Structures are given as structure tokens and as C-alpha cells.
Amino acid sequence: MTLSTYLATNDNISYSAANKDMPILIEHGTHDPVVPLILGEQAQQLLSAKGYNVAYHTYPMAHQVCMPQIQNIGKWLNKVLA
């Protein structure tokens, strides 16, 4: 699970087939002044292109968390850990 971040090491990491089934959640604010939305979108696109299972959600917020996001995280964790 990632919150308002980006894939800074894409050019330096080796992707492993062993991790292809690991669910990934990317959450990002559409008004984030710290980490621009485009960087979150690029992370989702890069990981999806490599065949990873990525759920991507945006929220109308800055570099913070909001209640709908927290609720979505809870649902995702319950699904992944069930």
C-alpha cells in the first residue's frame, strides 16, 4: 500500500515474477502539492505494464488522508488479509 508517493527506483530495480500476485494499492490526492498526481499515475502505469495487480484511487485532497480514503484502505486490507 502506498499513499501519495511515486516509484523513484523504477530504473534501478529488478521486477520479480514471484511478486506478480501481490496486490498493490496506490492512493493519491488530486491536489497534492508535495508529490504531483502524475507521479502516482506513472507508478500505477509502470507496475500494471509489468503485470502487477494494482488498484489505484484518487481523492480530492492535498498531501493528506481523508475519511473516504481510510474507509477504502480498510476494505482493501480486509480483502487482502482475509
DSSP file (Angstrom, degrees, kcal/mol; ACC not computed):
  #  RESIDUE AA STRUCTURE BP1 BP2  ACC     N-H-->O    O-->H-N    N-H-->O    O-->H-N    TCO  KAPPA ALPHA  PHI   PSI    X-CA   Y-CA   Z-CA
    1    1 A M              0   0    0      0, 0.0     2,-0.4     0, 0.0    25,-0.2   0.000 360.0 360.0 360.0 132.0    0.0    0.0    0.0
    2    2 A T  E     -a   26   0A   0     23,-3.0    25,-2.2     3,-0.1     2,-0.5  -0.973 360.0-159.9-126.8 143.0    1.3    3.4   -0.9
    3    3 A L  E    S-a   27   0A   0     -2,-0.4    25,-0.2    23,-0.2     3,-0.1  -0.978  71.8 -25.5-124.5 119.2    0.0    6.8    0.0
    4    4 A S  S    S+     0   0    0     23,-3.3     2,-0.2    -2,-0.5    -1,-0.1   0.912 105.3 114.1  47.8  58.5    0.9    9.9   -2.1
    5    5 A T        -     0   0    0     22,-0.3     2,-0.3    -3,-0.1    38,-0.2  -0.735  51.0-137.2-140.5-171.2    4.2    8.6   -3.3
    6    6 A Y        -     0   0    0     -2,-0.2     2,-1.3    -3,-0.1     3,-0.1  -0.922  31.2 -97.0-148.8 170.9    5.9    7.5   -6.5
    7    7 A L    >   +     0   0    0     32,-0.5     3,-1.1    -2,-0.3    39,-0.0  -0.687  45.5 167.0 -96.4  81.9    8.2    4.8   -8.0
    8    8 A A  T 3  S+     0   0    0     -2,-1.3     3,-0.3     1,-0.2    -1,-0.2   0.723  71.2  49.7 -70.9 -23.0   11.5    6.6   -7.7
    9    9 A T  T >>  +     0   0    0      1,-0.2     3,-2.1    -3,-0.1     4,-0.9   0.160  68.0 120.7-105.0  18.2   13.6    3.5   -8.3
   10   10 A N  T <4 S+     0   0    0     -3,-1.1     3,-0.5     1,-0.3    -1,-0.2   0.846  78.3  48.4 -53.6 -38.0   12.0    2.1  -11.4
   11   11 A D  T 34 S+     0   0    0     -3,-0.3    -1,-0.3     1,-0.2    -2,-0.1   0.600 116.3  44.0 -77.9 -10.2   15.2    2.4  -13.4
   12   12 A N  T <4 S+     0   0    0     -3,-2.1     2,-0.3     2,-0.0    -1,-0.2   0.383  96.0  83.1-117.7   2.6   17.2    0.6  -10.7
   13   13 A I     <  -     0   0    0     -4,-0.9     2,-0.5    -3,-0.5     0, 0.0  -0.758  65.3-132.6-112.6 157.2   15.1   -2.3   -9.6
   14   14 A S        -     0   0    0     -2,-0.3     2,-0.4     2,-0.0    -3,-0.0  -0.917  22.3-137.2-103.9 128.4   14.6   -5.8  -10.8
   15   15 A Y        -     0   0    0     -2,-0.5     2,-0.4     2,-0.0     3,-0.0  -0.688  18.2-147.6 -85.6 136.9   11.0   -7.0  -11.0
   16   16 A S    >   -     0   0    0     -2,-0.4     3,-1.5     1,-0.1     4,-0.2  -0.887  16.8-145.5-111.7 134.2   10.4  -10.5   -9.8
   17   17 A A  G >  S+     0   0    0     -2,-0.4     3,-1.4     1,-0.3     4,-0.3   0.771  99.1  71.6 -62.4 -25.4    7.7  -12.9  -11.1
   18   18 A A  G 3  S+     0   0    0      1,-0.3     3,-0.3     2,-0.1    -1,-0.3   0.737  99.0  47.2 -63.0 -22.3    7.4  -14.2   -7.5
   19   19 A N  G X  S+     0   0    0     -3,-1.5     3,-1.8     1,-0.2    -1,-0.3   0.386  79.1 102.4-100.1   3.2    5.7  -10.9   -6.6
   20   20 A K  T <  S+     0   0    0     -3,-1.4    33,-0.7     1,-0.3    -1,-0.2   0.798  82.7  49.3 -59.6 -30.0    3.2  -10.7   -9.5
   21   21 A D  T 3  S+     0   0    0     -4,-0.3    -1,-0.3    -3,-0.3    -2,-0.1   0.481  82.9 110.5 -89.9  -1.8    0.3  -11.9   -7.3
   22   22 A M  S <  S-     0   0    0     -3,-1.8    31,-0.5     1,-0.1     2,-0.1  -0.616  71.4-126.9 -75.6 120.8    1.0   -9.4   -4.6
   23   23 A P        -     0   0    0      0, 0.0     2,-0.4     0, 0.0    31,-0.2  -0.417  23.6-159.8 -68.8 142.2   -1.8   -6.9   -4.5
   24   24 A I  E     - b   0  54A   0     29,-2.4    31,-3.1    -2,-0.1     2,-0.5  -0.985   5.5-163.4-125.6 132.7   -0.7   -3.2   -4.7
   25   25 A L  E     - b   0  55A   0     -2,-0.4   -23,-3.0    29,-0.2     2,-0.5  -0.973   4.0-171.8-117.0 125.9   -2.8   -0.3   -3.6
   26   26 A I  E     -ab   2  56A   0     29,-2.9    31,-2.5    -2,-0.5     2,-0.4  -0.981   5.2-177.0-117.8 123.9   -1.8    3.3   -4.7
   27   27 A E  E     +ab   3  57A   0    -25,-2.2   -23,-3.3    -2,-0.5     2,-0.3  -0.962   8.6 169.3-121.6 136.1   -3.8    6.2   -3.1
   28   28 A H  E     - b   0  58A   0     29,-1.8    31,-1.8    -2,-0.4     2,-0.4  -1.000  32.3-122.1-150.8 145.6   -3.2    9.8   -4.1
   29   29 A G  E >   - b   0  59A   0     -2,-0.3     3,-1.2    29,-0.2    33,-0.1  -0.717  16.2-142.2 -86.6 136.6   -4.7   13.2   -3.7
   30   30 A T  T 3  S+     0   0    0     29,-3.0     7,-0.2    -2,-0.4    32,-0.2   0.660 103.1  44.0 -72.3 -14.8   -5.6   15.1   -6.9
   31   31 A H  T 3  S+     0   0    0     30,-2.8    32,-0.3    28,-0.4    -1,-0.3  -0.033  78.0 147.6-117.0  29.3   -4.4   18.4   -5.3
   32   32 A D    <   -     0   0    0     -3,-1.2     5,-0.3    30,-0.4    30,-0.1  -0.541  25.1-175.9 -72.5 114.8   -1.2   17.1   -3.8
   33   33 A P  S    S+     0   0    0      0, 0.0    -1,-0.2     0, 0.0    29,-0.0   0.593  81.5  51.4 -85.4 -10.4    1.5   20.0   -3.9
   34   34 A V  S    S+     0   0    0      1,-0.3    -2,-0.1   -30,-0.0    28,-0.0   0.905 122.7  20.7 -90.7 -51.5    4.2   17.7   -2.5
   35   35 A V  S    S-     0   0    0     -6,-0.1    -1,-0.3   -30,-0.0    -3,-0.2  -0.940  91.2-128.1-121.3 105.5    4.0   14.7   -4.9
   36   36 A P    >>  -     0   0    0      0, 0.0     3,-1.6     0, 0.0     4,-0.9  -0.170  16.4-120.2 -56.9 144.0    2.3   15.6   -8.1
   37   37 A L  H >> S+     0   0    0     -5,-0.3     4,-2.2     1,-0.3     3,-0.6   0.830 109.3  66.5 -52.7 -38.0   -0.6   13.4   -9.2
   38   38 A I  H 3> S+     0   0    0      1,-0.2     4,-2.4     2,-0.2    -1,-0.3   0.814  96.1  56.6 -58.8 -31.3    1.2   12.5  -12.4
   39   39 A L  H <> S+     0   0    0     -3,-1.6     4,-1.9     2,-0.2   -32,-0.5   0.874 107.3  47.4 -70.2 -36.6    3.9   10.6  -10.5
   40   40 A G  H <X S+     0   0    0     -4,-0.9     4,-2.1    -3,-0.6    -2,-0.2   0.902 112.3  50.3 -66.7 -41.3    1.3    8.4   -8.8
   41   41 A E  H  X S+     0   0    0     -4,-2.2     4,-2.4     1,-0.2    -2,-0.2   0.904 109.1  51.5 -63.3 -41.4   -0.3    7.8  -12.2
   42   42 A Q  H  X S+     0   0    0     -4,-2.4     4,-2.8     2,-0.2     5,-0.2   0.893 107.5  52.6 -63.6 -39.6    3.1    6.8  -13.6
   43   43 A A  H  X S+     0   0    0     -4,-1.9     4,-2.4     2,-0.2     5,-0.3   0.928 110.6  47.8 -60.7 -44.9    3.7    4.4  -10.8
   44   44 A Q  H  X S+     0   0    0     -4,-2.1     4,-2.5     1,-0.2     5,-0.2   0.928 113.7  47.1 -61.6 -45.0    0.4    2.7  -11.5
   45   45 A Q  H  X S+     0   0    0     -4,-2.4     4,-2.4     2,-0.2    -2,-0.2   0.907 112.4  49.0 -65.3 -43.1    1.1    2.5  -15.2
   46   46 A L  H  X S+     0   0    0     -4,-2.8     4,-1.2     2,-0.2    -2,-0.2   0.933 115.0  43.7 -62.2 -47.3    4.6    1.2  -14.8
   47   47 A L  H  <>S+     0   0    0     -4,-2.4     5,-2.4    -5,-0.2     3,-0.3   0.908 114.2  49.7 -67.5 -41.7    3.5   -1.6  -12.4
   48   48 A S  H ><5S+     0   0    0     -4,-2.5     3,-1.7    -5,-0.3    -1,-0.2   0.904 107.7  54.6 -62.5 -40.8    0.5   -2.5  -14.4
   49   49 A A  H 3<5S+     0   0    0     -4,-2.4    -1,-0.2     1,-0.3    -2,-0.2   0.789 104.8  54.6 -63.8 -27.0    2.6   -2.7  -17.6
   50   50 A K  T 3<5S-     0   0    0     -4,-1.2    -1,-0.3    -3,-0.3    -2,-0.2   0.455 125.9-103.7 -84.5  -1.2    4.9   -5.2  -15.7
   51   51 A G  T < 5S+     0   0    0     -3,-1.7    -3,-0.2     1,-0.3     2,-0.2   0.597  70.6 146.7  92.9  12.5    1.8   -7.3  -14.9
   52   52 A Y      < -     0   0    0     -5,-2.4     2,-1.1    -6,-0.1    -1,-0.3  -0.515  56.4-113.0 -83.2 152.8    1.3   -6.4  -11.3
   53   53 A N        +     0   0    0    -33,-0.7   -29,-2.4   -31,-0.5     2,-0.5  -0.728  46.9 177.4 -86.1  97.9   -2.2   -6.3   -9.7
   54   54 A V  E     -b   24   0A   0     -2,-1.1     2,-0.5   -31,-0.2   -29,-0.2  -0.908  22.1-165.6-114.0 126.1   -2.6   -2.6   -9.0
   55   55 A A  E     -b   25   0A   0    -31,-3.1   -29,-2.9    -2,-0.5     2,-0.4  -0.936  17.0-169.3-101.7 130.0   -5.6   -0.8   -7.5
   56   56 A Y  E     +b   26   0A   0     -2,-0.5     2,-0.4   -31,-0.2   -29,-0.2  -0.982   9.3 172.7-127.8 127.8   -5.3    3.0   -8.0
   57   57 A H  E     -b   27   0A   0    -31,-2.5   -29,-1.8    -2,-0.4     2,-0.3  -0.986  12.1-161.6-134.2 144.1   -7.6    5.6   -6.4
   58   58 A T  E     -b   28   0A   0     -2,-0.4   -29,-0.2   -31,-0.2    -2,-0.0  -0.878   4.9-163.4-119.8 157.5   -7.5    9.3   -6.2
   59   59 A Y  E     -b   29   0A   0    -31,-1.8   -29,-3.0    -2,-0.3     2,-2.4  -0.984  34.4-107.0-138.6 146.9   -9.3   11.7   -3.8
   60   60 A P  S    S+     0   0    0      0, 0.0     2,-0.3     0, 0.0   -31,-0.1  -0.461  84.8  97.4 -75.5  76.3  -10.0   15.4   -4.0
   61   61 A M        -     0   0    0     -2,-2.4   -30,-2.8     1,-0.1   -29,-0.2  -0.915  68.9-115.8-151.6 172.5   -7.4   16.3   -1.4
   62   62 A A  S    S-     0   0    0     -2,-0.3     2,-1.6   -32,-0.2   -30,-0.4   0.218  74.4 -40.5 -90.7-143.5   -3.8   17.6   -0.9
   63   63 A H  S    S+     0   0    0    -32,-0.3     2,-0.2   -35,-0.1    -1,-0.1  -0.620 114.5  78.4 -87.7  77.8   -0.9   15.6    0.7
   64   64 A Q  S    S-     0   0    0     -2,-1.6     2,-0.3     2,-0.0    -3,-0.1  -0.805  80.2 -94.5-159.1-170.2   -3.1   14.2    3.5
   65   65 A V        -     0   0    0     -2,-0.2     2,-0.3   -62,-0.0    -3,-0.1  -0.908  29.5-162.2-122.5 158.3   -5.6   11.5    4.2
   66   66 A C     >  -     0   0    0     -2,-0.3     4,-2.4     1,-0.1     3,-0.3  -0.919  33.5-105.4-136.0 162.5   -9.4   11.7    4.1
   67   67 A M  H  > S+     0   0    0     -2,-0.3     4,-2.6     1,-0.2     5,-0.2   0.892 117.6  52.5 -59.7 -44.9  -12.2    9.6    5.6
   68   68 A P  H  > S+     0   0    0      0, 0.0     4,-2.1     0, 0.0    -1,-0.2   0.892 111.5  49.1 -59.0 -35.8  -13.3    8.0    2.2
   69   69 A Q  H  > S+     0   0    0     -3,-0.3     4,-2.7     2,-0.2    -2,-0.2   0.931 109.8  49.8 -67.0 -45.5   -9.6    7.0    1.7
   70   70 A I  H  X S+     0   0    0     -4,-2.4     4,-2.2     1,-0.2    -1,-0.2   0.897 111.2  50.1 -60.5 -40.4   -9.3    5.5    5.1
   71   71 A Q  H  X S+     0   0    0     -4,-2.6     4,-2.1     2,-0.2    -1,-0.2   0.907 111.0  48.7 -64.3 -41.4  -12.5    3.5    4.5
   72   72 A N  H  X S+     0   0    0     -4,-2.1     4,-2.6    -5,-0.2    -2,-0.2   0.892 109.4  52.4 -65.6 -39.8  -11.2    2.3    1.2
   73   73 A I  H  X S+     0   0    0     -4,-2.7     4,-3.0     2,-0.2     5,-0.2   0.918 108.5  51.6 -61.0 -43.5   -7.9    1.3    2.8
   74   74 A G  H  X S+     0   0    0     -4,-2.2     4,-2.4     2,-0.2    -2,-0.2   0.917 110.9  47.0 -59.5 -44.7   -9.9   -0.7    5.4
   75   75 A K  H  X S+     0   0    0     -4,-2.1     4,-2.1     2,-0.2    -2,-0.2   0.915 113.1  49.2 -63.3 -43.2  -11.9   -2.5    2.7
   76   76 A W  H  X S+     0   0    0     -4,-2.6     4,-2.9     2,-0.2     5,-0.2   0.925 111.7  48.3 -63.5 -45.2   -8.7   -3.3    0.8
   77   77 A L  H  X S+     0   0    0     -4,-3.0     4,-2.8     1,-0.2     5,-0.2   0.911 110.5  51.1 -62.6 -42.1   -6.9   -4.6    3.8
   78   78 A N  H  X S+     0   0    0     -4,-2.4     4,-0.8    -5,-0.2    -1,-0.2   0.900 113.8  45.4 -61.2 -39.9   -9.9   -6.8    4.8
   79   79 A K  H  < S+     0   0    0     -4,-2.1     3,-0.3     2,-0.2    -2,-0.2   0.933 117.0  43.2 -67.3 -47.4   -9.9   -8.2    1.3
   80   80 A V  H  < S+     0   0    0     -4,-2.9    -2,-0.2     1,-0.2    -3,-0.2   0.874 120.1  40.9 -69.4 -38.6   -6.1   -8.8    1.0
   81   81 A L  H  <        0   0    0     -4,-2.8    -1,-0.2    -5,-0.2    -2,-0.2   0.514 360.0 360.0 -90.7  -5.1   -5.7  -10.2    4.5
   82   82 A A     <        0   0    0     -4,-0.8    -1,-0.2    -3,-0.3    -2,-0.1   0.503 360.0 360.0 -69.8 360.0   -8.9  -12.4    4.5
